[in-house]
Amino acid sequence: MAAGKNRIFTLEEARALIPLIRERTRQALEQIGQLEMPDEDEEPSAEERQAYEARSRQILLQWAHEIERLGIEVKGPWLIDFDSGGGYYCWRWPEESLEFFHGYDEGFSGRMRLQ
């Protein structure tokens, strides 16, 4: 999902962006939640399912584009990394704050809590 030029963040800079990122993520999830879902009592048609998935994908891609414009790397749905110059500060929804770090090679599974 990379599009923009990434930048190096201090921990303070990255943490200062979390309220904005949380709000934008909440809004995107709310938009997806408000999409017209096919009736649960009936099997949705292929067209209904495709329309829902396409609109959900569009909302996710818009979210990713907005995050990347800030110089942040989007690693997956609602999962982002701030490049620290020595690894990544890592955040994912619904975490309240930025509390994890991982090296360039470890990825999400190698996250360690910041001290």
C-alpha positions as CSV (number, residue, x, y, z in Angstrom):
1,M,0.0,0.0,0.0
2,A,3.0,2.3,-0.1
3,A,2.5,5.5,-2.1
4,G,4.0,8.5,-0.5
5,K,7.5,9.3,0.7
6,N,8.1,7.9,4.1
7,R,9.9,9.9,6.8
8,I,11.8,9.3,10.0
9,F,9.9,9.9,13.2
10,T,10.9,10.5,16.8
11,L,8.8,8.7,19.3
12,E,7.3,12.0,20.4
13,E,6.4,12.9,16.8
14,A,4.8,9.5,16.2
15,R,2.9,9.6,19.5
16,A,1.6,13.1,18.7
17,L,-0.1,11.8,15.5
18,I,-1.9,8.9,17.3
19,P,-5.0,10.9,18.2
20,L,-5.5,12.0,14.6
21,I,-4.8,8.5,13.3
22,R,-7.2,6.9,15.8
23,E,-10.0,9.4,14.8
24,R,-9.5,8.8,11.1
25,T,-9.4,5.0,11.7
26,R,-12.6,5.2,13.8
27,Q,-14.3,7.2,11.0
28,A,-13.3,4.7,8.4
29,L,-14.5,1.7,10.4
30,E,-17.8,3.6,11.1
31,Q,-18.2,4.1,7.3
32,I,-17.7,0.4,6.7
33,G,-20.1,-0.4,9.5
34,Q,-22.8,1.9,7.9
35,L,-22.6,0.2,4.5
36,E,-25.7,-1.5,3.4
37,M,-25.2,-5.1,4.3
38,P,-27.2,-7.8,2.6
39,D,-30.1,-9.2,4.8
40,E,-28.6,-11.7,7.2
41,D,-31.6,-14.0,6.8
42,E,-31.0,-14.4,3.1
43,E,-27.9,-15.4,1.2
44,P,-26.6,-12.2,-0.5
45,S,-26.3,-12.3,-4.2
46,A,-22.9,-12.2,-5.8
47,E,-23.5,-8.7,-6.9
48,E,-24.5,-7.5,-3.4
49,R,-21.4,-9.2,-1.9
50,Q,-19.2,-7.7,-4.6
51,A,-20.6,-4.2,-4.1
52,Y,-20.1,-4.4,-0.3
53,E,-16.6,-5.7,-0.7
54,A,-15.7,-3.0,-3.3
55,R,-17.0,-0.2,-1.1
56,S,-15.2,-1.6,1.9
57,R,-12.0,-1.8,0.0
58,Q,-12.4,1.8,-1.3
59,I,-12.8,3.1,2.3
60,L,-9.8,1.1,3.4
61,L,-7.7,2.4,0.5
62,Q,-8.7,6.0,1.2
63,W,-7.7,5.5,4.8
64,A,-4.4,4.1,3.8
65,H,-3.8,7.0,1.3
66,E,-4.5,9.5,4.1
67,I,-2.1,7.8,6.5
68,E,0.7,7.5,3.9
69,R,0.4,11.2,3.1
70,L,1.7,11.7,6.6
71,G,4.8,9.7,5.8
72,I,3.6,6.6,7.7
73,E,3.9,3.1,6.4
74,V,0.6,1.2,6.1
75,K,1.3,-2.5,6.7
76,G,-2.3,-3.8,6.6
77,P,-5.8,-3.0,7.5
78,W,-5.7,-0.6,10.5
79,L,-2.0,-1.5,11.1
80,I,0.8,1.1,10.6
81,D,4.5,1.6,11.2
82,F,6.4,4.8,11.9
83,D,10.0,4.5,10.7
84,S,12.3,5.5,13.6
85,G,15.6,5.2,11.6
86,G,16.4,2.0,13.6
87,G,13.2,0.1,13.2
88,Y,9.5,0.8,13.5
89,Y,7.1,2.2,16.1
90,C,4.1,0.0,15.5
91,W,0.4,0.8,16.1
92,R,-2.8,-1.0,15.2
93,W,-6.5,-0.4,15.9
94,P,-7.8,-0.3,18.6
95,E,-4.7,0.5,20.6
96,E,-5.1,3.7,22.6
97,S,-1.5,4.8,22.3
98,L,1.8,4.0,20.6
99,E,3.4,1.4,22.8
100,F,5.2,-1.1,20.6
101,F,8.4,-1.2,18.5
102,H,9.9,-3.8,16.2
103,G,13.1,-4.0,14.1
104,Y,13.1,-3.8,10.3
105,D,13.3,-7.6,9.9
106,E,11.0,-8.8,12.8
107,G,7.7,-7.5,11.6
108,F,4.5,-7.4,13.7
109,S,5.2,-10.8,15.3
110,G,8.4,-9.3,16.8
111,R,6.7,-6.4,18.5
112,M,8.2,-5.4,21.9
113,R,6.6,-3.0,24.3
114,L,8.3,0.3,24.6
115,Q,9.8,1.1,28.0
